[in-house]
Each structure stands twice: as C-alpha cells, then as structure tokens.
C-alpha cells in the first residue's frame, strides 16, 4: 500500500478529486457534506493501473483547520498538491506548501483541478514555480476535471509513477503509530487509526501508550476496510486495543514498540525558515499527528532549544514544523539533533552549545554521540534513534574510547594517591573510586581495573606500587634481623606490639609481601613456606607434627597453622592417622 496526503486551498476540489479517483466519500461528517467543506481528516483508497493500492489522507483546506491538515500530513511520505485552474495560487496553497516543505516532504504530484472551467496553464505554471523552490522540487503536473473525468486516467498513471519512486518501507524498525482518530465500536472497544510509516503490527502484539508508558494489547487490525492478522508499513491502519478506554487516547498520542523510544520534552533542533532570533517565545510544534506548544530558546543562527508542554516520543533525525497559530504562519521546519541535550546553566553555555550543534546534521552518529556523552547506556542511545553497534565496556555501558583510556589512567593515579593517604588500608574501596572519577556505576570502576591493579573484596589494590610507611618498614626490618637465623619462629604478640606492628600495620606488610601471615598475630618472613617444604622433604615420610616441629625448630603455635597452610596449598598431604607427607617428593 502507498499513502498520499492531499494539500491545497479550501474549495479547490481536493475531496471531489479523491471521490472521483476512488469512488469513495472521504468526508466522514454530515456537517462536512452539508457545507461542502472538509473539516477533519478523510480517508479513501483505490487500486492503481499497475496494481498497487493507494490510500489518500484528505485534509481540510480552510485556514481554521490547518492543525487538522498538519495531523494528516505529518506521518505521510508523499503529497498530492491541488490547485484550481479557475482560482490559481491562493493563501492556503502557500501555507500548505510551506508545511510540506517544513516537514521535508520530497515526493509529490501536482493536480490542476477544474480544467473544464478555465485554462489550466497559468495556474499550472505558477504552482510549478512555487513547488520548485521547496523540498518537493520539480514535480509532474496533470490538469484534470473531476466533473467531466478529463485527465483522470493521466492522473492515475502519474500516481503510479509517483509511488514507484517512493523509498522502500522499513518493516523491521520499531513501531511509532501517531494516532489521528480515536473512537469506540460497540462490542469491540477502543479503535485508533493512523498512518503506519515503519515497522509491522500483528494481532496480539503488546505496545505501549506514549503518554503514560502503560502496556496495551492489539486485539484486532483493519486496513482498507478488511481485517488482517498483520499489517506492514506503509499503510493506513485501524488498531482495536484491548481494555483501553476511548478517553485515554486521542489525536497526537502514539502507540510504540515497548522500550524503543525516549519521551522527551527538551530537544535541540536545526531550523530551516525564519532566523532563530526572529522566532517568538512560544510556538506550536507539529510532529506526526501531534501539536504541542513549546517555548523557544535560540542558540545559534539556525539552532534552537525547544521546551515542549508535554513529552513526545522523538528520535534524532525526526522532522517537525514550527507554527505561530496567532499569525497563521509557518515559522519553519526543524530537524531534531538531540533529544537528551545537556543543561545550559553557565554564561556562554548557549553559544558553546550552538558550536557543538553546528557539526550535527540529524543523522544518527554513534561515534559522535559517544564523544559528546563520554559514557552512555546502549539502551538510552537506541531510544534516541542511534543504533548501538559497539561492544559495551561494562554491563550495557558504552564509552568513548579516548575517554575510557583517560579514565583508566586516572584510576591508577587515584589508587596510588589513596595508598599514600591511607597506607594501612587494604586498597581503595570501589565506591571511593566511583566518586573520585565521577562515574555513574560501580561496574565501570571494576571494568577499568587492569594489572598491576587488582580487585579484591570490593577494593582496588596497587600491588607492586604500594610503599610501606617508614615506621612499618623499620619494624619489618627488625623482625628480619631478629629471626634471620630462626626463620620458622614467630614473634610473640607483645613483641609485635613493641615493634609497632599492630593488626593494620601487619596487614599492610602482608599486602606488600614483606611478611607472611599464618594466623592472627602469627607471622613469618617471606619465603618461609618454600623453605619449610625443603626441610620437611628431608624427613622420613610420613612425619608427625612433633617431628615437623623439631625439624623446623619452632613451636606448636607456629607449626600447626604452617602445616595447615601447606595442606591447603597442596604441598603436603594429611593422612588418616594425622601424619603427613610431602606431595611430589621423590621416592
């Protein structure tokens, strides 16, 4: 299916032409048919000569109903611009064209109606010139008369050529269905309609309401008057929702694929139209079928920040329109550059932000987003419309490579600094490093730890970097000197205290590899374990605790934990009768 919106001045025959092309009545309201004027959106469809189906979104042409017109045009990829031969180019022709240009609609067709009432050439020439200066550019033009039928075959053929040029739909993208109608059908419940510009809908799908985030289930789907189990973009679609009151949804709301969009009420945009400095303080933003008041803050010549009256599900690269409803004036079109911009709190922040935005074009740029944000969750980028195609550094966190390298350097520096400030602590707590590096997640700290740094029990240590405080180093040297000839004897607790080696000092010396801890207040010199294995290997195997104590020239206080440590390390094996043998000793 192809979807095309009409555009043009009031009473130029838009609905009459749609009726002639489709055989369907696009005006839904009795008031519209009584007055002969389209007030709200109408819908009709037909089969083209080449076999494709084209659906028309027929929009009102009166200036009072421009918001309704914009709700119909917003999600549609192409337009049929209509100008009457007997009246020519008119004010609403210009405003509708300005809206199409602001929204970036680049596929279109010109129909000059009432060719039976006046020579269509002057109107055709003027309209072509007006369209050529916009995003539509040079378009094919067809004079027609809905009354006599002249030109209708040529218009159908031109529509075939138009839709053949439309870009292929993207069926695998997330669904964002802008709602243009909401109503209730007895026995079925709430139904909403819209133009499905991308993605795929199935009966049974779970979606979420953009306004509240609450989940909703698709009960049924209709397209072109028929029920379907699945509808692919691009299509006009009616969605029957299970268990949702009609008053919960209306024009300007959206149905979304869960978790794939970010609601935002603050966005930075690039403006095409009036200079940013000339914009009023408040305008209406039209995007999709939504119309939302917004406060405008100019940043640069063509960049502004918009504060929306209510959040919308927007993506980087979205096109929207700014309109001054008081002056009935289209101020311009905007391209969304950032849906999660930083705050502007300091003097000069707006100018600095404008300099950043000058390099953005609204196309998703993963490397650029990482460079600007330094650290960001992959899901957050995806919800902005930026595919996250690089590997996370931790969890779902993505990092700018250069920023990540700088963080690793700072982590090492902060670990060393903490060791100097707290020499007796067993490393720096991860939470302290998180705060010092201003990181949002402890997992990022842990991911930054690389040798010679090590992570132990929630602390980061700098093995081989820590230096013992001078008093502790002197105390260890005294122990070395006193026990050099008796390496398997351990100082008593009172002697350790006299030397100034309390629990924290002993812990620091053990971490630095200056002492070996066997048990609380039982320490030996480094290398004692290997020396003990050599001594014990010289005993008749197996050997008893008493034989080991005598061979090592030590006390039971030392021998028991020493042998237990050797057992745990697999250097010795304890036998059922409590004797031991050295593992791997030559027979």
N, C-alpha and C positions, 0 to 999 in steps of 0.2 A: 504494500500500500504506500501511496505517496500523499503527503498532506500539504496543502497550499492555502494560504490566507488571502482573502480579498483586501483591497485597500483603495480608498478614494473618497471624494467629496460626497456629501449627502445628496440623495436623489439623482445620482449618476448611473443608476441601474445595476448596482452590484448584485443585489438579491435577484432581480429579474434575470440577469445573465446566468447566475448559478441555477436558477429554476429552469432556464432553457437548456442548460447543459446536462442537468441531472434528472429532470422530471420530478424533482422533489421540492417541497416547500421549506426553505431554510428558516423562515420567520416562525418561531415557536409560539409566540404570544398572540392572542386575539387582538390586543391593542396594536401590535405591530402591523397586523394585516388590515386592521381598520384604518390606521393612519397612513399606511403605505410607506412606513419608515422603519428601518431596523433599529431597535433599541438595544438589544443584547446580542450575544453571540448566537449564530445559527450554524447548522451543520447539515451537509448533504454530500452525496458521493455518486460516482458513476464509473463505468468502465471505459477506458480509452481505446482508441483504434488498435494500438499494439497489444492490448490485452491486460494492461495493468489497471489497478483501481486507484482512482484519485479521490481524496476526500477534501472538501472545501470547508474552511472555517470562515464563515461570512460575518464580517464585522460591521458595526454601525459607522456611519459617516458623519453624523452630526457632531459639532464641537462639544456639545454637552456630554457625549458618550465616549469621548476619547479614552478614558480609563478602561471602558469595556473593550474598545478596539485593541488597546495595548495588551490586555489579558489574553486576547485571542492570537495576536501576532507573536507575542514573546517566545513561546516554545516551538514555533513553526519555522521550517528551514527555507521556505520559498514563498513568494507573493505574486498575486495576480493584481497588478495596478490597473484601475479602471478610471477612464476619463470620458466624459460625454462629448460627442462631436459638436453638439449644439450649444454647449456652455464653455467648453475648454478648461484650461487650468484654473483651479479655484483654491480658496484658502485651505480647506481641509485636504485637498490634494497635496498641498505643500506640507501640512503638518503630518499627514500620514507618511509621506515620503521621508520627512525628517526623522520620524520614528523608525522607519525601516533602516535608514542609514545609521542612526544611533545604535541600533541593535546589531548592525553588521550583516544584515540580510544581503546576500550577494547573488542569489538566484531569483530571477523574476521574469515576468512576461507582461507586456502592455496590451490592454484591450481598449480600443476606442469604440464606445457604445453609441447607440442611436445614429449609426451611419446612414439610416434611412431618412433622418431629419435634417442633416447638414453635411456638408463636405467634411470628411474626417481628416483631411490632410493638415489643416492648420493646427488642430488640437493634437494630432499625432506628432507633428514636428516639435511643438512646444514641450509636450510631455517627454519626448525622447531626449531633448536637450536637458530638461530638468533631471531626468533619471541618470543621464551620463555623468553628471557631476557627483554622484553618490556611490555608495558601495555596490549598487545594482549595476552600474556601468551601462554599456550598450546592451539593450535587450531587443528581442524580437517583438514586433508590434503587429497587431491584427485588427482591422476595422470590422465591426460586427453590428448586427441588428438582432436583438432578441425577439423583436416583433415579427420580422419577415424571415428570420433564420439565415439571412445572408452572413457569410463569414464564419458561421458556427463550425462547419467541417474544418475550415482552415485553423480555427482556434483550437479544436480538439487535436489536430495534428501538431500544432505548436506546443500544446501542453505535453504531448508525447515526447517531443524533443527536449522540453524543459526538464521533465522528470528523469529523462535518460542521463542528464548531466549532474543530477544531484549526487552528493557523496554517498557511498555505501553506508548503511546504518551499522552501528556497533552493538550487536546483540549481547555481548558478554560484559558490558560495563554495568555498574550499579544503576538501579532504577531510581530516578527522581521524577515523579509524575506530578507536575503542577496541576492543581485542581482548578477547573474553570466553572464547574457546576456541581451542586450537591443537592440531592433530593431523595425522597423516600418512595419506595414501591411497596404497596400492600402485599404482605406475605414474604417479601424479600428483605426489607430493611433499607439501610442507607446505601445509596449508589452515588459514586462520584465519577466525573468524566474529565478527560484531559488528553493532551497530545503526548504520546509516549515517544520521546525523542531518542532514547537509547535504552538498551537493556531488554529484558524479557520478563513477562509476567505469566505466572501459572496459577491455576486454581489450587488453593491450599498454601500458597506462599505466605510467609509471615513478613510483614512490612512494619514500619514504624511511622507514627504521625510526627511530622517535623516539629509542630508546635509544642508537643509535650514529651515526645520520645516514647510514648506508650506503644506496645505492640498491637497490631491488628492483623486479622487473618482474611485472605481473599476467599470469599465464598463463591463468587462467580465472575465470569468475564464475558463481556459482549463487545463486539466490534462490527460496525456496519450493519447493525440490526440483527446479528446472529450470535449465538452462544459459542464460546470457544474454551477449550481446556488450557490453551496457551496463546499468547499474543506477543509477537516480536515487533520491535521498533523498525521503522517508524509507523505509527498507527494512531488513529483515534480509538480510544478505548473507554468503556464504562466498567467500573470496578464495583462489584457488590461486596461490601465489607460486613463481616460478622460481628454483631454485638457492639456497634458504634452508633450512638445517637446522631441524628442528622445535624443537630445544632453544634456538634463538636468539630465539624468540618465546613469549610466554605471556600469561596474563590480566594486564591492566594496562598492556601495551605498546600502542603506537598506530602505525598507518600514516598517513603525512602527505603532502600535496602538497608537493613539494620547495620549500624556500626560503620557505615561507609561515608558519612557526611558529617561536617562540623557546623553546628549552628553558630553564627556569629552576628553580633550587632555592631562590630567595628571593622572597617576594611579600608585599605588604601587602594586607590584606583587611578588609572590614567584616563584623562578626559579628552575627547575629541568634540569640539564645539566651541561654546563660549569660553574665553580665557578664565582660568580658575579664579583670578582676583575679582572678576565681574559677577561671580555667582552670588545669589542671595544666601542668607544664613541658613535657610531651610528650603528644601526641595522635596519632591516625591521621587523615590527610586522605583522604577518599574523593572522587574525581572521575572521571567516566567509569566505566571498569571498574577503575581503579587504586586501590590502597590503600597509602599511603606514610606511614611515621612522620614526625613533624615536631616540631621544637622551637618553642615558643610564646613570643613576647615581646609582652606587652601594650604598646600605645602610648597609646590613649585608652580611654574607657569602652567603646566598641564597635568599636575598631580594634586589630588585632594584626599582628605580623610573623611569618611562618612560614618556618622554615628546613627544607626537605624533605630527607629522607635520600637521595633521588635526584631528578634534574631531570625535569620533566614539560613537555609542550608546552601551555602555558596562555596564555589571552588575557584581556585586560581585559574584564570582564563575566561571566566564567565563574562558575558556581555550583559550590560544593563543600560537603562535610559534614565536620564535626569529630566524632570519636567517641572516647570513652575505652573501649578494649576491656577493660580490667580491671574497670570497673564496669558494662559493658554499657550505656553511657549515651551518647546523642546529645547532645553539648555545644552543638551549634547548626549553623546553616548560614552559609556565608560567600559574599560576593560579591568577586571579585578586582578590586582597584582599581589595582594597579600590579604588573607582572611584572618590572620593572627598577628597583627602588627605590634611592635613594641610601644610602650607608653612614651609620650612626649612631655617630659617634666622639666627639663632644663632650658635655659635661654639658648636659642640657636638650634634646638632639637629639631624643629620643623625643617629648617634649611638643610641640616645634616641628613634628615630622612629623605628629603627630596633628592639629594645627591645619590643616595642608595637606590631609590626608585628609578632614577634616570637610566639605569642599566637593565631594568626589568621590562619584559615585553608581554607578560601574561602567559607565556608558555611554561609549563612545569619544568623546573631545573633543579634536579636533586643535588648536584654538586654545589650550586649557588645557595640553595636553602641550607645545606649543612654548613657552608662557610658563614652565612649570616646568623644562624642559630647556634652554631658550635655543637650543641647536644640537643637531640630531639627524639622522641619515641617514633618508631616506624608507623604505628597506627595513627599518630597525630598527623604525620605527613600525608598518609593515604587519605585521611579525611579532609585534607586541604586540596586534594586533587593532584598530589605529587607522588608518583609511584616510588616506593622504597625498594630499590633493586640492589642494595649493597648489604653485606653481612653486618649484623649488629655487633657492637663491641661488648655488650653485656645485656642479657635479657632481650628486650626489644629496643634498646637504646642504640641510636646511630650517632656517629661522631664525625666531625670534620677531621680528616687525617692530621693536618698540621696542629690543630687544637689538641688532639689526642696525644701527639708527641710532646707538646708543651706540658700537658698535664702529667705525663709520666716523669718528666724532668722535675717538675715541681714536687711530685710525690716523694721522690728520692731526697730532694732538698729538705722538705718538711720532716721526713722521717729522721734524717741526720740531725736537724735542728732540735727536734723533740728529744732525741737521745742525749744531746748535750744539756738540754734544760732539765731533763729527768733521767739522770744516768742510771738510777737504780730500778726504774720501771722496766717491766718485761716487754718493751716495744710500745709503739704508739697505737692507741685504740683507733679502730676503723672510723668510728663516729667523729673523733677529733680531726682526722684527715678529711673526712667529708665536709666538715665545717670550714676547715682552713682552705680547701680547694673550691669551696662554694659549689659542691656537687649536689644534685637532687636525689641521689640514690646511693646507698652503701654498696650496692653491687658494682657500681662504677669504680669505686676505690679498690675493691677486691680484684677487678679485672685489670687494673693498672699495675698490680704487683708483679715484678719481674726480678729474677736473680740479679744481684745478690740479695735483694729484698725477699722476705718470706712472710707468709701469713700464718700465724699460729694463735689459736684460741681467741680470735677476734682482734688480734693486734698485729701490726706490721713491724717486723724487726729488720735491722740492717746488719746482718751477720757479716763479720769481717770489717765493719765500719765503726761499730761501737768502740769507744775507748773507755777503759776503766778510769773512774776518778782517782786522783793521785793517792788519797788515803787508802782506798781499797787496793790499788796496785801495790803499795808498800806492804800492806798486811799480807797479801798473797806471796810476796817475795819472802817475808819472814817465815811463812809456812813452808815454802820450798826449801829454804835454808835449814830449818829445824828438822825436816823429815826427809832430806835427800838420802840419808843412809838407811832409812826405815820407811820405804815408800808405801807399805801396807798398814802403817799405823796412822790413826786419825786423831787430830787434836780434840781434846775434850771440850764440852760446851763452854766451860768457864774460860779456857784458853782462847777459844774463838772470840769470846766477848772481850777479853783483854786486848786482843789484837784489833778490835773494832769491826769484827765480821759478824754482824747480825744477820737475820734472815734476808733482808733486802740486799745487803752487800754480798752475801753468799750467792744469791740469785743472779746478781749482775756478773759476778766472777764466773759462775757456771755458764751463763749465756755467752760470755766472751771466750769460753774454752780454757779459762785459767784454773778451774777446779772441776773435780768430778764429784757429783752428789750421789751417795749411795742411799741415804735415808736422811731424815731430819737431823741436822747437826752432825751428820757423818759425811765428811768429805775427804777425798784423796787427791793426789796430784794427777794431772792428765797423763794418760798412758798407762795407768795402773792396771787397767783391765788386760791389755795385751801382755804386760809383764807377768800378771798373775797366771794367765793361761800357760805361759812358758814354764813357770815354776811348777804348776800342778801337773803338767805333762811329764815331768821328771819323776813323779811319784809312782809307786806300784799301783796299777789300776785294778779294780776301783779303789777309791780312797774315801776315808771318813772325814767328817767335819773336823775332828780333832787333828787328824794328820794334816789336813789343809791348813789349819790354824798354825800349827807348829812350823810347817814348811814356809809359810808366808811371814812368819814372825809377827803375828798380830793377835788381836783379841777376838773373843767371840762376838763382841759388839760390831766389829768390822767384818769378820769372816762370814757371818750369816747373811747380811744383805749383799755382800760381794758375790757369794756363790749363787744367791737367788738371781742376781742380775746376770751372771754368766749363764745360768739356766735359761732365762728369758731370751737371751741373745743367741742361744744355741751353741755356745762354746763348750758347755758341759751338759751332761745328762744325769738327772737324778734317778736312781734305781729304786725298786720297791722296798729294799731294806734301808733306804735313806743314804746309802753310799752313792758316790758319784764317779763318773769317768769323763775324761776329756774327749770330746767328739772329734773324730778325724785324726786321732793320734796313731802314728804308725805302729803296727803290731810287731 
